């Protein structure tokens, strides 16, 4: 149910943000946020599909899409902060690590656990880079939306590190009759973080127009 709601919200958000960007060129970065929402929506939809439909790539594709969403967010930040280059160099490296790690982990018995740990750590690295990029760009009149977004990014990074540690220590419960509380919480955190960052980027873009 959470994944269905997330896919609907992110799909609608993608359409709305891309429309705003296309109709108003002054709203910098919102097109990339729309792309992030599209990647998130597609990832949520694939998570809803039964694993046996997609076979072994059922883990790789949604995980990569989630990481790609936060790479797109970094590009949005680069555009908003008027960076000289919009190429997310670290993000590209992280996506390559994500794909390479799956090729290695698929030969292990605990592939799902290893993928969860890896994705959590890679996401933490990516969002901390985004937070650092925002911190460098704080200027008069932009403090509130920037620090709002930095707080969300830092909290999200901390949660992903915490989740990875929990999975390392306790593993992933495999009882199909009961939902895994950690994964339910993770779905809610990802949904809330996506919506919060979407609002934060829109807030920054609108404040930038006024300045």
C-alpha positions as CSV (number, residue, x, y, z in Angstrom):
1,X,0.0,0.0,0.0
2,X,2.8,2.4,0.9
3,X,4.6,1.6,-2.4
4,X,1.4,2.2,-4.4
5,X,0.8,5.5,-2.7
6,X,4.5,6.5,-3.2
7,X,4.4,5.6,-7.0
8,X,1.2,7.7,-7.4
9,X,2.5,10.7,-5.5
10,X,5.9,10.7,-7.2
11,X,4.3,10.3,-10.6
12,X,2.1,13.3,-10.1
13,X,5.0,15.2,-8.6
14,X,7.1,14.5,-11.7
15,X,4.4,15.7,-14.0
16,X,3.8,18.9,-12.0
17,X,7.5,19.8,-11.6
18,X,8.4,19.2,-15.2
19,X,5.4,21.3,-16.3
20,X,6.4,24.1,-14.0
21,X,10.0,24.0,-15.3
22,X,8.9,24.0,-19.0
23,X,6.5,26.8,-18.6
24,X,8.8,29.0,-16.4
25,X,12.5,28.9,-17.3
26,X,13.3,30.9,-14.1
27,X,12.6,27.9,-11.9
28,X,16.0,26.3,-12.2
29,X,16.5,22.7,-11.2
30,X,12.9,21.7,-11.0
31,X,13.2,19.6,-14.1
32,X,15.8,17.5,-12.4
33,X,13.6,17.1,-9.4
34,X,10.9,15.9,-11.7
35,X,13.4,13.4,-13.1
36,X,14.2,12.3,-9.5
37,X,10.5,11.8,-8.8
38,X,10.1,9.8,-12.0
39,X,13.0,7.5,-11.0
40,X,11.5,7.1,-7.5
41,X,8.0,6.4,-8.9
42,X,9.4,3.7,-11.3
43,X,11.5,2.2,-8.5
44,X,8.4,1.9,-6.3
45,X,6.4,0.4,-9.1
46,X,9.0,-2.3,-9.7
47,X,9.2,-3.0,-6.0
48,X,5.4,-3.8,-6.3
49,X,6.1,-6.4,-9.0
50,X,6.6,-9.9,-7.7
51,X,10.4,-10.8,-7.8
52,X,9.7,-13.9,-9.9
53,X,8.4,-11.7,-12.7
54,X,11.8,-10.0,-13.2
55,X,14.1,-12.7,-12.0
56,X,17.5,-11.8,-10.6
57,X,17.4,-8.1,-11.7
58,X,14.4,-7.5,-9.4
59,X,16.8,-6.2,-6.8
60,X,19.2,-4.3,-9.1
61,X,16.8,-2.2,-11.1
62,X,14.8,-0.6,-8.2
63,X,17.9,0.0,-6.1
64,X,19.6,1.7,-9.0
65,X,16.6,3.8,-9.7
66,X,16.4,5.0,-6.1
67,X,20.1,5.9,-6.2
68,X,19.6,7.6,-9.6
69,X,16.9,9.7,-8.1
70,X,19.3,11.2,-5.6
71,X,21.9,11.7,-8.3
72,X,19.3,13.7,-10.2
73,X,18.7,15.7,-7.0
74,X,22.4,16.5,-6.9
75,X,22.2,17.8,-10.5
76,X,19.3,20.0,-9.4
77,X,21.4,21.4,-6.6
78,X,24.3,22.1,-9.0
79,X,21.9,24.0,-11.2
80,X,20.4,25.9,-8.4
81,X,23.8,26.9,-7.0
82,X,24.9,27.9,-10.5
83,X,27.8,25.4,-10.5
84,X,30.2,25.6,-13.4
85,X,29.5,22.0,-14.3
86,X,26.2,20.0,-14.0
87,X,28.0,16.6,-14.3
88,X,27.5,14.6,-11.0
89,X,30.9,13.0,-11.0
90,X,30.5,11.3,-7.6
91,X,27.0,10.2,-8.5
92,X,28.2,8.5,-11.7
93,X,30.9,6.6,-9.7
94,X,28.3,5.5,-7.1
95,X,26.0,4.2,-9.8
96,X,28.9,2.2,-11.3
97,X,29.6,0.8,-7.8
98,X,26.0,-0.1,-7.4
99,X,25.9,-2.1,-10.6
100,X,29.3,-3.7,-10.0
101,X,28.3,-4.7,-6.5
102,X,25.2,-6.5,-7.7
103,X,27.3,-8.5,-10.2
104,X,29.4,-9.7,-7.3
105,X,26.6,-10.2,-4.7
106,X,24.4,-12.3,-6.9
107,X,26.8,-15.1,-6.3
108,X,26.3,-15.0,-2.6
109,X,23.4,-16.5,-0.6
110,X,22.5,-13.3,1.2
111,X,22.2,-11.2,-1.9
112,X,19.2,-9.1,-0.6
113,X,20.9,-8.3,2.6
114,X,24.1,-7.2,0.9
115,X,22.2,-5.1,-1.6
116,X,20.3,-3.3,1.2
117,X,23.6,-2.5,3.0
118,X,25.3,-1.3,-0.1
119,X,22.4,0.9,-1.3
120,X,22.1,2.5,2.2
121,X,25.8,3.4,2.3
122,X,25.9,4.7,-1.3
123,X,22.8,6.8,-0.6
124,X,24.3,8.2,2.5
125,X,27.4,9.3,0.5
126,X,25.4,10.9,-2.2
127,X,23.0,12.9,0.0
128,X,25.9,14.0,2.2
129,X,27.6,15.4,-0.9
130,X,24.4,17.2,-1.7
131,X,24.2,18.6,1.8
132,X,27.8,19.8,1.5
133,X,27.1,21.5,-1.9
134,X,24.1,23.3,-0.3
135,X,26.2,24.4,2.7
136,X,28.8,26.0,0.4
137,X,26.1,28.0,-1.3
138,X,24.4,29.7,1.7
139,X,23.8,33.3,0.9
140,X,21.6,36.2,2.1
141,X,17.9,35.5,1.7
142,X,18.4,31.8,1.0
143,X,19.3,30.5,4.4
144,X,15.9,29.1,5.4
145,X,15.2,26.8,2.4
146,X,18.9,25.7,2.2
147,X,19.1,24.7,5.9
148,X,15.7,23.0,5.6
149,X,17.0,20.9,2.8
150,X,20.4,20.2,4.5
151,X,18.5,19.0,7.6
152,X,16.5,16.6,5.6
153,X,19.5,15.3,3.7
154,X,21.6,14.8,6.8
155,X,18.7,13.0,8.6
156,X,18.2,10.8,5.6
157,X,21.9,10.0,5.4
158,X,21.9,9.1,9.2
159,X,18.9,6.8,8.7
160,X,20.5,5.0,5.8
161,X,23.7,4.4,7.9
162,X,21.6,3.2,10.8
163,X,19.5,0.9,8.6
164,X,22.7,-0.6,7.1
165,X,24.1,-1.3,10.5
166,X,20.9,-2.9,11.7
167,X,20.8,-5.2,8.6
168,X,24.5,-6.1,9.2
169,X,23.8,-7.0,12.8
170,X,20.3,-8.5,12.6
171,X,19.8,-9.4,9.0
172,X,16.5,-9.1,7.2
173,X,13.5,-11.0,8.7
174,X,12.2,-13.5,6.1
175,X,8.7,-14.3,7.6
176,X,6.2,-13.6,4.8
177,X,3.3,-13.6,7.3
178,X,4.4,-10.4,9.1
179,X,5.7,-7.2,7.6
180,X,9.3,-6.3,8.4
181,X,9.0,-3.2,10.7
182,X,12.4,-1.8,9.4
183,X,11.3,-2.0,5.8
184,X,7.9,-0.4,6.5
185,X,9.7,2.4,8.3
186,X,12.2,2.7,5.4
187,X,9.3,3.1,2.9
188,X,7.8,5.8,5.0
189,X,11.2,7.6,5.4
190,X,11.9,7.4,1.7
191,X,8.4,8.8,0.9
192,X,8.7,11.6,3.5
193,X,12.2,12.5,2.4
194,X,11.3,12.7,-1.2
195,X,8.4,14.9,-0.6
196,X,10.4,17.1,1.8
197,X,13.2,17.5,-0.6
198,X,10.8,18.3,-3.4
199,X,9.3,21.1,-1.3
200,X,12.8,22.3,-0.3
201,X,14.0,22.5,-3.9
202,X,10.9,24.3,-5.0
203,X,11.3,26.7,-2.1
204,X,14.9,27.4,-3.1
205,X,14.0,28.0,-6.7
206,X,11.2,30.4,-5.8
207,X,13.4,32.3,-3.4
208,X,16.2,32.5,-6.0
209,X,13.8,34.2,-8.4
210,X,12.9,36.9,-5.8
211,X,16.6,37.5,-5.0
